[in-house]
């Protein structure tokens, strides 16, 4: 099996998160980011602050781009908790 990238604490953030029905290399790189997004949402953190700090997008300068980046990455983070984790577990089983 091909090696997956390790999660990164400073990944390159795309304008849109993947929508593939399987885990992508991008998902692996952004695992920390997805967790932080979910934590921020649970704490009620303003999306503009999250976009600026976590997703490196400035809502004051590029509102639509920052909002899209935030929404698609948060949606992917939720997908990870609903379906993506199953792929992680299956791949972990394959490595044993």
C-alpha atoms as an extended CHARMM CRD file, in Angstrom:
* protein
*
        96  EXT
         1         1  UNK       CA              0.0000000000        0.0000000000        0.0000000000  PROA      1               0.0000000000
         2         2  UNK       CA              1.2480000000        3.5010000000       -0.7990000000  PROA      2               0.0000000000
         3         3  UNK       CA              2.2630000000        5.5670000000        2.1870000000  PROA      3               0.0000000000
         4         4  UNK       CA             -0.0800000000        8.3570000000        3.1200000000  PROA      4               0.0000000000
         5         5  UNK       CA              1.1810000000       11.7970000000        4.0920000000  PROA      5               0.0000000000
         6         6  UNK       CA              1.4290000000       12.5560000000        7.7770000000  PROA      6               0.0000000000
         7         7  UNK       CA             -0.9090000000       15.1120000000        9.3130000000  PROA      7               0.0000000000
         8         8  UNK       CA              0.6130000000       18.5650000000        9.2360000000  PROA      8               0.0000000000
         9         9  UNK       CA              0.2820000000       21.3800000000       11.7500000000  PROA      9               0.0000000000
        10        10  UNK       CA              0.9130000000       23.9060000000        8.9580000000  PROA      10              0.0000000000
        11        11  UNK       CA             -0.5980000000       22.4510000000        5.7740000000  PROA      11              0.0000000000
        12        12  UNK       CA             -1.1670000000       24.2840000000        2.5240000000  PROA      12              0.0000000000
        13        13  UNK       CA             -4.8660000000       25.0890000000        2.5520000000  PROA      13              0.0000000000
        14        14  UNK       CA             -6.8520000000       24.8350000000       -0.6880000000  PROA      14              0.0000000000
        15        15  UNK       CA             -9.7930000000       27.1100000000       -1.3850000000  PROA      15              0.0000000000
        16        16  UNK       CA            -12.1060000000       24.1030000000       -1.2710000000  PROA      16              0.0000000000
        17        17  UNK       CA            -11.8890000000       20.8620000000        0.6550000000  PROA      17              0.0000000000
        18        18  UNK       CA            -12.2330000000       17.5700000000       -1.2260000000  PROA      18              0.0000000000
        19        19  UNK       CA            -15.6220000000       16.0260000000       -1.7920000000  PROA      19              0.0000000000
        20        20  UNK       CA            -14.3960000000       12.5700000000       -2.7860000000  PROA      20              0.0000000000
        21        21  UNK       CA            -16.1700000000        9.6410000000       -1.1120000000  PROA      21              0.0000000000
        22        22  UNK       CA            -12.7760000000        8.3310000000        0.0290000000  PROA      22              0.0000000000
        23        23  UNK       CA             -9.8960000000        9.7910000000        1.9960000000  PROA      23              0.0000000000
        24        24  UNK       CA             -7.4720000000       11.8560000000       -0.0210000000  PROA      24              0.0000000000
        25        25  UNK       CA             -3.8700000000       12.7250000000        0.6980000000  PROA      25              0.0000000000
        26        26  UNK       CA             -5.1440000000       16.2380000000        1.4060000000  PROA      26              0.0000000000
        27        27  UNK       CA             -7.4270000000       14.8260000000        4.1170000000  PROA      27              0.0000000000
        28        28  UNK       CA             -4.4790000000       13.1300000000        5.7790000000  PROA      28              0.0000000000
        29        29  UNK       CA             -2.4750000000       16.3380000000        5.7450000000  PROA      29              0.0000000000
        30        30  UNK       CA             -5.3990000000       18.2790000000        7.2260000000  PROA      30              0.0000000000
        31        31  UNK       CA             -6.4360000000       15.9160000000       10.0250000000  PROA      31              0.0000000000
        32        32  UNK       CA             -5.2860000000       18.4030000000       12.6940000000  PROA      32              0.0000000000
        33        33  UNK       CA             -7.0870000000       21.2060000000       10.8950000000  PROA      33              0.0000000000
        34        34  UNK       CA            -10.3310000000       19.2430000000       10.7320000000  PROA      34              0.0000000000
        35        35  UNK       CA            -10.1760000000       18.5430000000       14.4620000000  PROA      35              0.0000000000
        36        36  UNK       CA             -9.4980000000       22.1940000000       15.2420000000  PROA      36              0.0000000000
        37        37  UNK       CA            -12.4150000000       23.2360000000       13.0210000000  PROA      37              0.0000000000
        38        38  UNK       CA            -14.7580000000       20.9450000000       14.9250000000  PROA      38              0.0000000000
        39        39  UNK       CA            -13.4520000000       22.2220000000       18.2640000000  PROA      39              0.0000000000
        40        40  UNK       CA            -13.9230000000       25.8340000000       17.1660000000  PROA      40              0.0000000000
        41        41  UNK       CA            -17.4540000000       25.0950000000       16.0160000000  PROA      41              0.0000000000
        42        42  UNK       CA            -18.2840000000       23.3780000000       19.3210000000  PROA      42              0.0000000000
        43        43  UNK       CA            -16.9520000000       26.4020000000       21.2190000000  PROA      43              0.0000000000
        44        44  UNK       CA            -18.9680000000       28.8070000000       19.1120000000  PROA      44              0.0000000000
        45        45  UNK       CA            -15.9250000000       30.5810000000       17.7050000000  PROA      45              0.0000000000
        46        46  UNK       CA            -16.7420000000       33.1630000000       15.0490000000  PROA      46              0.0000000000
        47        47  UNK       CA            -16.1820000000       31.7110000000       11.5860000000  PROA      47              0.0000000000
        48        48  UNK       CA            -14.2330000000       34.8070000000       10.5170000000  PROA      48              0.0000000000
        49        49  UNK       CA            -11.6470000000       34.2200000000       13.2280000000  PROA      49              0.0000000000
        50        50  UNK       CA            -11.3820000000       30.5410000000       12.3280000000  PROA      50              0.0000000000
        51        51  UNK       CA            -10.9920000000       31.3620000000        8.6400000000  PROA      51              0.0000000000
        52        52  UNK       CA             -8.2920000000       33.9170000000        9.3620000000  PROA      52              0.0000000000
        53        53  UNK       CA             -6.2770000000       31.9560000000       11.9310000000  PROA      53              0.0000000000
        54        54  UNK       CA             -6.7530000000       28.3470000000       10.9060000000  PROA      54              0.0000000000
        55        55  UNK       CA             -7.5200000000       28.4840000000        7.1910000000  PROA      55              0.0000000000
        56        56  UNK       CA             -5.3030000000       31.4640000000        6.2980000000  PROA      56              0.0000000000
        57        57  UNK       CA             -8.1320000000       33.3740000000        4.5810000000  PROA      57              0.0000000000
        58        58  UNK       CA             -9.0220000000       36.9770000000        5.3900000000  PROA      58              0.0000000000
        59        59  UNK       CA            -12.7970000000       37.5660000000        5.3990000000  PROA      59              0.0000000000
        60        60  UNK       CA            -12.3130000000       41.3440000000        5.4150000000  PROA      60              0.0000000000
        61        61  UNK       CA            -10.3380000000       41.2920000000        2.1720000000  PROA      61              0.0000000000
        62        62  UNK       CA            -11.8980000000       38.2790000000        0.4230000000  PROA      62              0.0000000000
        63        63  UNK       CA            -15.1980000000       37.5280000000        2.1030000000  PROA      63              0.0000000000
        64        64  UNK       CA            -16.5860000000       35.0160000000       -0.4300000000  PROA      64              0.0000000000
        65        65  UNK       CA            -13.3130000000       33.1100000000       -0.7100000000  PROA      65              0.0000000000
        66        66  UNK       CA            -12.8670000000       32.9160000000        3.0700000000  PROA      66              0.0000000000
        67        67  UNK       CA            -16.4810000000       31.8360000000        3.6130000000  PROA      67              0.0000000000
        68        68  UNK       CA            -16.2260000000       29.1230000000        0.9480000000  PROA      68              0.0000000000
        69        69  UNK       CA            -12.9430000000       27.8780000000        2.3950000000  PROA      69              0.0000000000
        70        70  UNK       CA            -14.4700000000       27.7390000000        5.8640000000  PROA      70              0.0000000000
        71        71  UNK       CA            -17.7160000000       26.0650000000        4.8050000000  PROA      71              0.0000000000
        72        72  UNK       CA            -16.1360000000       23.3670000000        2.6280000000  PROA      72              0.0000000000
        73        73  UNK       CA            -13.4740000000       22.4740000000        5.1830000000  PROA      73              0.0000000000
        74        74  UNK       CA            -15.9930000000       22.3520000000        8.0230000000  PROA      74              0.0000000000
        75        75  UNK       CA            -18.2330000000       20.1310000000        5.9010000000  PROA      75              0.0000000000
        76        76  UNK       CA            -15.2870000000       17.8260000000        5.2210000000  PROA      76              0.0000000000
        77        77  UNK       CA            -14.4550000000       17.7510000000        8.9310000000  PROA      77              0.0000000000
        78        78  UNK       CA            -18.0160000000       16.6030000000        9.6200000000  PROA      78              0.0000000000
        79        79  UNK       CA            -17.7430000000       14.0190000000        6.8330000000  PROA      79              0.0000000000
        80        80  UNK       CA            -14.6300000000       12.6950000000        8.5720000000  PROA      80              0.0000000000
        81        81  UNK       CA            -16.6300000000       12.1160000000       11.7620000000  PROA      81              0.0000000000
        82        82  UNK       CA            -19.4910000000       10.4560000000        9.8990000000  PROA      82              0.0000000000
        83        83  UNK       CA            -17.7320000000        8.3880000000        7.2280000000  PROA      83              0.0000000000
        84        84  UNK       CA            -14.0850000000        9.2500000000        6.7770000000  PROA      84              0.0000000000
        85        85  UNK       CA            -13.0550000000        7.6840000000       10.0630000000  PROA      85              0.0000000000
        86        86  UNK       CA            -14.1580000000        4.3020000000        8.6860000000  PROA      86              0.0000000000
        87        87  UNK       CA            -11.5740000000        4.6430000000        5.9270000000  PROA      87              0.0000000000
        88        88  UNK       CA             -8.9240000000        5.5020000000        8.5190000000  PROA      88              0.0000000000
        89        89  UNK       CA             -9.7930000000        2.4080000000       10.5210000000  PROA      89              0.0000000000
        90        90  UNK       CA             -9.8220000000        0.1690000000        7.4460000000  PROA      90              0.0000000000
        91        91  UNK       CA             -6.4180000000        1.4420000000        6.3630000000  PROA      91              0.0000000000
        92        92  UNK       CA             -5.0630000000        0.9640000000        9.8850000000  PROA      92              0.0000000000
        93        93  UNK       CA             -6.2750000000       -2.6580000000        9.8180000000  PROA      93              0.0000000000
        94        94  UNK       CA             -4.4890000000       -3.1630000000        6.4970000000  PROA      94              0.0000000000
        95        95  UNK       CA             -1.2210000000       -1.9490000000        8.0360000000  PROA      95              0.0000000000
        96        96  UNK       CA             -1.3300000000       -4.5520000000       10.8080000000  PROA      96              0.0000000000
